[in-house]
């Protein structure tokens, strides 16, 4: 005889696919007419930008542009120049899960890029990058909260969890017209651009989410007055609304923002000089919203009337314990080796890898940065050098739970430097670090109970009461099950509270 089970739904994030797709770049790049001839190649960069994510009936697909950025010295003025070209790409993997409401998250990582000069106007480029795809959905699970049957005794466990309210990906565009500061020379050509997105405030309201933050835009450009490039940094504030049904002021969020598109166009001012740039940004937002609540489930059961068979099922729940973000200044001394530093023409840093561990109330984040440097050597002219720098920082995130895991992200917001000697640089990299701290809650619940009516527990074969000597820490549930009693009866007969025995004692256990 199968007992009647009653349940309630709980919602959690479910990862239904995670994998990599490698993309290659093999092309020849010819300089456009407006670019001067190549005198000496300095650096070739590969910058993948994901513009769309698609969940099809048979595949997961990502589309975007792989930007090739070639930095070189021209053969006439020996100035730093840059030529960029975008190549579209499409990465896809087979997918036949059939789950509805799937959200595809994707990020890219450059594996390598090699560039060879074929002539003063043509280059041969070979590279590869990896697109990491994760397909997630909001999965409904059922927690069994009650089982009804003849003589059935049930045991429940109670925990506080975070119900997943939404798991979505959204994007928005940001445009800004920026003028050079007073006294800055006009733009001749752009060498390098970068945009870093940092969220500052997250505010939910019924059905919507407001995210405020800043886009930190950096541009390095050539001028006609100086042989070395100039630099500008500009902060673009934003406030964006997202329509998210089901959220309210009690929800909390784990949000990751990134720049998927950056277009920079020089513009002339009233004097006809290129002293303005139009900046267009495409910003991607991965959003997870949670609502905390307390849930109970049946963890064990037995019958005092019949032998019972319990079928159990494992369910994984989680709780968003805390989110935190902060900025850290990382200081490192780098050795340029045999390069004698006369001047630093440009310097930037990017996080190449990071990992996070939680201990002693803090999330410790460690990783590495690739630091690119355009340096002027008195005898060799402008040369390019790249070094690796390690970073360590810690976010304060107190948590009572032990089984927690941090999910972190780190980006370099800006990077300054001072020359520390003939071949040494002291860098100061400002990192934006965010961390979401999750508690994993594995639930092993009783999903069904079947009573064997052919195997009754005869009352004639059981004593009305037994004396049992209990040791400290013994569970009343285990004693009650052994002697076909109930936890409530043991408490009542022995004047006890709680679920376990605190000290050695003799118990009266009635059937």
C-alpha positions in Angstrom: 0.0 0.0 0.0 1.5 3.3 -1.1 1.2 6.2 1.3 0.0 9.6 0.2 2.8 12.1 -0.2 2.3 15.9 -0.3 5.0 18.2 -1.6 5.8 21.8 -2.4 7.9 23.3 -5.3 11.3 24.8 -4.8 13.3 26.4 -7.6 17.1 26.2 -8.1 19.6 26.9 -10.8 20.4 23.8 -12.9 23.4 23.6 -15.1 22.3 21.4 -18.1 25.4 21.9 -20.2 29.0 23.2 -19.8 31.7 23.0 -22.4 34.3 24.7 -24.6 34.4 25.5 -28.3 37.7 26.4 -29.9 37.8 29.1 -32.6 40.8 29.6 -34.9 41.8 32.8 -36.7 43.8 32.3 -39.8 43.9 35.3 -42.1 45.9 37.9 -44.0 45.4 41.5 -43.1 46.2 44.3 -45.5 46.5 47.8 -44.1 43.8 50.2 -45.4 45.0 53.2 -47.5 44.8 55.7 -44.6 47.4 53.7 -42.5 51.1 54.4 -43.1 53.5 51.6 -44.0 54.8 49.2 -41.3 58.3 50.0 -40.1 58.5 47.5 -37.2 55.8 45.3 -35.7 55.3 45.9 -31.9 52.2 43.8 -30.9 49.3 41.9 -32.3 46.3 41.4 -30.0 43.3 39.2 -30.5 40.1 40.5 -28.8 37.0 38.2 -29.0 33.7 40.0 -28.4 30.4 38.0 -28.0 27.4 39.8 -29.4 24.7 37.2 -29.3 23.8 33.9 -27.6 21.2 31.5 -29.1 19.5 28.4 -27.7 18.3 26.4 -30.7 16.3 23.2 -30.8 19.5 21.2 -31.6 22.4 23.4 -30.7 23.8 26.2 -28.5 25.4 29.0 -30.5 27.4 32.1 -29.8 28.1 34.8 -32.4 30.5 37.7 -32.2 33.5 39.4 -33.7 37.2 38.6 -33.2 39.0 41.9 -33.4 42.6 41.8 -34.6 44.5 44.8 -33.3 48.0 45.3 -34.8 50.3 47.9 -33.2 53.4 48.9 -35.1 55.9 51.7 -35.7 55.4 53.4 -39.1 58.4 53.5 -41.4 58.5 57.3 -41.8 57.9 59.1 -38.5 58.6 56.1 -36.2 55.3 56.8 -34.4 53.1 54.1 -32.8 50.2 53.2 -35.1 47.3 50.8 -34.9 45.2 48.9 -37.4 42.1 47.0 -36.4 39.9 44.6 -38.3 36.9 42.6 -37.0 36.2 39.1 -38.2 32.8 37.6 -37.5 32.7 34.1 -35.8 30.1 31.6 -34.8 30.7 28.9 -32.2 28.1 26.1 -31.7 27.8 22.8 -29.9 25.1 20.1 -30.2 22.3 20.4 -27.7 19.2 18.2 -27.4 18.0 18.6 -23.8 14.6 20.0 -24.7 14.4 22.0 -21.4 12.4 25.2 -21.7 13.6 28.7 -20.5 17.3 27.9 -21.0 19.7 30.8 -20.6 23.1 30.6 -22.3 26.1 32.2 -20.6 29.3 32.5 -22.5 32.8 34.0 -22.1 35.9 33.9 -24.2 39.6 33.3 -23.5 42.5 34.0 -25.9 44.8 31.0 -26.3 47.4 32.5 -28.6 48.0 34.8 -31.5 51.0 35.0 -33.8 51.6 37.7 -36.4 54.2 37.7 -39.3 54.9 40.7 -41.5 54.7 39.7 -45.2 55.3 43.2 -46.6 55.0 46.8 -45.4 51.3 46.6 -45.9 50.4 42.9 -45.4 50.5 40.6 -42.3 49.9 36.9 -41.8 47.9 36.2 -38.6 47.3 32.9 -36.8 45.5 32.6 -33.5 42.9 30.8 -31.4 40.5 31.5 -28.7 38.1 29.4 -26.6 34.5 30.1 -26.0 33.2 28.7 -22.7 29.5 28.0 -22.8 27.2 27.3 -19.8 23.5 26.6 -20.3 21.4 27.1 -17.2 17.7 27.0 -16.4 15.4 27.6 -13.5 14.6 24.1 -12.5 11.5 23.2 -10.3 12.0 20.5 -7.8 9.5 19.0 -5.3 10.2 18.8 -1.6 8.0 16.2 0.1 6.6 17.9 3.2 4.1 15.3 4.4 3.5 11.6 4.1 0.2 10.0 5.3 -0.3 6.3 6.1 -1.4 3.9 8.8 0.7 4.3 11.9 3.2 6.3 10.0 5.8 8.4 11.9 7.8 10.9 9.9 11.0 12.9 10.5 11.5 16.4 9.0 14.5 18.5 8.5 14.2 22.3 8.1 16.7 24.7 6.4 16.7 28.2 5.1 17.3 28.3 1.3 17.3 30.8 -1.5 14.5 30.1 -4.1 15.7 31.1 -7.6 13.2 33.7 -8.8 14.9 34.5 -12.1 17.9 33.4 -14.2 18.3 35.6 -17.2 20.6 37.3 -19.6 20.0 40.8 -20.8 21.9 43.6 -22.5 21.9 47.3 -23.1 23.8 50.0 -25.0 25.5 53.0 -23.7 26.7 56.0 -25.9 28.7 59.0 -24.9 30.3 61.9 -26.7 33.6 62.7 -25.0 35.8 65.8 -25.6 39.5 65.9 -24.9 40.6 67.9 -21.8 41.7 71.5 -22.2 45.3 71.6 -23.4 45.3 68.1 -24.9 46.5 68.0 -28.5 44.0 66.7 -31.1 43.8 63.1 -32.1 45.8 61.9 -35.1 45.0 58.1 -34.7 43.8 55.8 -32.0 46.2 53.2 -30.7 44.2 51.4 -28.0 40.8 51.5 -26.3 39.4 49.6 -23.3 36.1 49.7 -21.3 35.6 48.2 -17.9 32.1 47.9 -16.3 31.7 48.2 -12.6 28.4 48.0 -10.8 27.9 50.3 -7.9 24.3 49.8 -6.7 21.5 47.2 -7.2 18.0 48.1 -6.3 15.0 45.8 -6.8 11.4 47.1 -7.1 8.3 45.1 -7.9 8.8 43.6 -11.4 12.0 45.5 -12.1 15.6 45.8 -11.2 17.7 49.0 -11.2 21.4 48.7 -11.7 23.7 51.7 -11.3 27.4 51.7 -12.1 30.2 53.2 -14.2 31.9 52.3 -17.5 35.6 53.3 -17.2 36.7 54.1 -20.7 40.5 54.4 -21.5 41.9 55.6 -24.8 45.5 55.9 -26.0 46.0 57.9 -29.1 48.7 59.5 -31.3 49.0 63.2 -31.9 50.8 65.3 -34.6 52.7 67.3 -32.0 54.4 64.4 -30.2 56.0 61.2 -31.4 54.8 59.3 -28.3 51.0 58.6 -27.7 48.8 60.5 -25.3 46.2 59.0 -22.9 42.8 59.8 -21.6 40.5 58.1 -19.1 36.8 58.9 -18.7 34.1 57.6 -16.4 30.6 57.1 -18.0 27.9 56.6 -15.3 24.8 54.6 -16.1 21.5 53.6 -14.5 19.7 50.8 -16.2 16.2 49.3 -15.6 15.5 45.6 -16.3 12.0 44.1 -16.5 12.0 41.0 -14.4 8.6 39.5 -13.5 8.3 38.1 -10.0 10.9 40.1 -8.2 10.3 42.5 -5.3 12.2 44.4 -2.6 12.8 41.2 -0.6 14.8 39.6 -3.5 18.6 39.6 -3.6 20.8 39.3 -6.7 24.0 38.0 -8.1 24.9 40.1 -11.2 27.8 40.0 -13.6 28.3 42.9 -16.0 30.7 42.8 -19.0 31.5 44.9 -22.1 30.6 42.9 -25.3 31.0 45.7 -27.8 33.2 48.9 -27.9 33.2 51.2 -30.9 35.1 54.5 -30.9 34.8 57.1 -33.6 36.8 60.3 -33.7 34.9 63.5 -34.5 35.9 67.1 -35.3 35.0 70.1 -33.2 34.0 73.6 -34.4 37.6 74.3 -35.4 37.9 71.2 -37.5 40.2 69.4 -35.1 39.7 65.8 -33.9 39.1 66.6 -30.3 36.0 64.5 -29.7 35.2 60.8 -29.8 31.8 59.1 -29.9 31.9 56.0 -27.7 29.3 53.2 -28.1 29.3 50.4 -25.6 27.4 47.1 -25.6 27.0 45.9 -22.0 25.9 42.4 -21.1 24.2 41.5 -17.8 23.9 38.0 -16.4 21.3 38.2 -13.6 20.2 35.7 -10.9 17.6 36.7 -8.4 16.8 34.9 -5.2 14.2 35.0 -2.4 15.1 33.5 1.0 12.6 31.2 2.8 12.5 28.3 5.2 11.6 24.9 3.9 11.0 21.5 5.4 11.2 18.0 4.0 10.6 14.4 5.1 14.0 12.9 5.7 12.9 9.5 7.2 9.7 7.5 8.0 8.5 4.3 9.5 5.2 2.8 10.5 4.3 1.3 13.9 1.7 -0.9 12.2 3.5 -2.3 9.1 6.9 -2.8 7.7 7.7 0.1 5.5 9.9 0.7 2.5 11.1 4.3 1.9 12.2 5.5 -1.5 14.7 8.4 -1.3 15.8 11.0 -3.8 18.7 13.5 -3.8 17.9 17.2 -4.4 20.5 19.9 -4.5 19.4 23.3 -3.1 21.5 26.4 -2.4 21.4 29.7 -0.5 22.9 33.0 -1.6 24.6 34.0 1.7 26.2 37.2 0.7 27.4 39.4 -2.2 30.3 41.9 -2.0 32.3 44.1 -4.3 35.3 46.3 -3.7 38.3 47.8 -5.4 41.9 46.9 -4.5 45.2 48.5 -5.5 47.8 45.8 -6.4 51.4 47.0 -6.4 54.2 45.1 -8.2 57.7 45.8 -9.3 58.4 44.5 -12.8 61.8 44.0 -14.4 62.0 44.9 -18.1 65.2 42.8 -18.4 67.7 44.2 -21.0 65.4 47.2 -21.9 66.6 50.5 -20.5 63.5 52.5 -19.8 63.7 56.1 -21.1 60.0 56.6 -21.2 56.8 54.5 -20.8 54.6 55.2 -23.9 51.7 52.9 -22.8 51.0 50.4 -20.2 47.9 48.2 -19.5 47.0 45.1 -17.6 44.4 42.4 -18.0 43.4 39.6 -15.6 44.3 36.2 -17.2 43.2 33.9 -14.5 41.8 34.0 -11.0 40.5 31.7 -8.3 38.8 32.2 -5.0 38.6 30.3 -1.7 36.6 31.0 1.5 38.2 30.9 4.9 38.0 32.7 8.2 35.2 35.0 7.2 36.9 36.2 4.0 36.9 35.4 0.4 40.5 35.3 -0.7 41.0 36.0 -4.5 44.3 35.2 -6.2 45.3 35.3 -9.8 47.6 36.7 -12.5 47.6 39.7 -14.7 49.3 40.1 -18.1 51.0 43.5 -18.1 51.7 45.0 -21.6 54.2 47.8 -21.9 55.3 50.1 -24.8 58.7 51.3 -23.7 61.2 53.7 -25.2 64.8 52.5 -25.1 67.5 55.2 -25.8 69.3 52.9 -28.3 66.5 50.6 -29.6 63.6 53.1 -29.8 60.1 51.9 -28.9 59.9 48.2 -27.9 57.1 46.0 -26.6 57.4 43.9 -23.5 54.9 41.7 -21.6 55.2 40.5 -18.0 53.1 38.5 -15.7 52.1 39.9 -12.3 50.4 38.1 -9.5 47.7 39.6 -7.3 46.1 38.7 -3.9 43.1 40.4 -2.2 40.4 39.5 0.2 36.7 40.5 0.6 35.1 40.4 4.0 32.1 38.1 3.8 31.2 36.6 7.3 29.2 33.4 7.0 28.1 31.0 9.7 27.9 28.1 7.2 30.8 25.8 6.5 29.9 24.3 3.2 30.2 27.5 1.1 31.7 28.4 -2.2 32.5 31.8 -3.7 31.9 32.7 -7.3 34.2 35.6 -8.2 35.2 37.9 -11.0 38.0 40.4 -11.2 38.9 43.0 -13.8 41.6 45.7 -14.0 39.9 49.1 -13.8 43.0 51.2 -14.4 46.8 50.8 -14.2 49.4 53.4 -13.2 53.1 53.2 -12.9 56.3 54.9 -11.9 59.8 54.2 -13.3 61.8 52.6 -10.5 65.2 52.3 -12.2 66.8 51.8 -15.6 64.8 48.6 -16.3 62.3 48.5 -13.4 58.7 49.6 -13.2 56.5 50.0 -10.1 52.9 49.4 -11.3 49.7 50.1 -9.3 46.8 48.2 -10.8 43.3 49.0 -9.5 41.1 45.9 -9.5 37.4 45.7 -9.3 36.5 42.4 -7.6 33.0 41.0 -6.9 32.1 37.8 -5.1 28.9 35.9 -4.5 29.0 33.4 -1.6 26.8 30.4 -2.0 25.9 27.6 0.5 25.4 24.2 -1.2 22.5 22.3 0.6 22.3 18.6 -0.4 18.9 17.2 0.5 18.2 13.5 0.7 14.5 13.2 1.1 11.9 10.5 1.3 9.8 10.8 -1.9 7.5 7.8 -1.3 6.7 5.2 1.4 5.1 1.8 0.7 3.6 -0.2 3.6 3.7 -4.0 3.3 0.3 -5.1 4.5 1.5 -8.7 4.5 4.0 -7.9 7.2 2.1 -6.3 10.1 3.8 -5.4 13.3 1.9 -7.6 15.8 1.2 -5.8 19.2 1.2 -9.2 20.9 4.9 -9.6 20.2 5.8 -6.2 21.7 6.2 -5.2 25.3 4.1 -2.3 26.5 7.2 -0.5 27.7 11.0 -1.0 27.9 13.8 0.5 29.9 16.6 1.8 27.7 19.9 3.2 28.9 20.8 6.0 26.5 24.2 7.5 25.9 24.9 11.2 25.3 24.2 12.3 21.8 21.8 9.5 20.9 18.9 10.6 18.7 15.4 10.1 20.1 14.3 9.3 16.5 16.6 6.3 16.4 15.4 5.0 19.8 11.7 5.5 18.8 12.2 3.7 15.6 14.0 0.7 17.2 11.2 0.2 19.8 8.3 1.1 17.6 7.5 4.2 19.6 7.5 7.9 18.8 9.7 10.9 19.7 6.7 12.7 21.2 6.0 9.7 23.6 9.6 9.5 24.7 9.7 13.2 25.5 6.4 13.1 27.4 7.2 9.9 29.4 10.7 11.2 30.4 10.1 14.9 30.8 12.6 15.8 28.0 13.0 18.5 25.4 15.0 18.5 22.2 15.8 15.7 19.8 18.8 14.0 21.4 20.0 12.8 24.8 22.2 15.3 26.5 23.7 13.0 29.2 23.6 9.3 30.1 20.3 8.2 31.6 17.6 5.6 31.8 14.6 6.1 29.5 11.1 4.6 29.6 10.1 3.8 26.0 6.4 2.9 25.5 5.0 1.3 22.4 
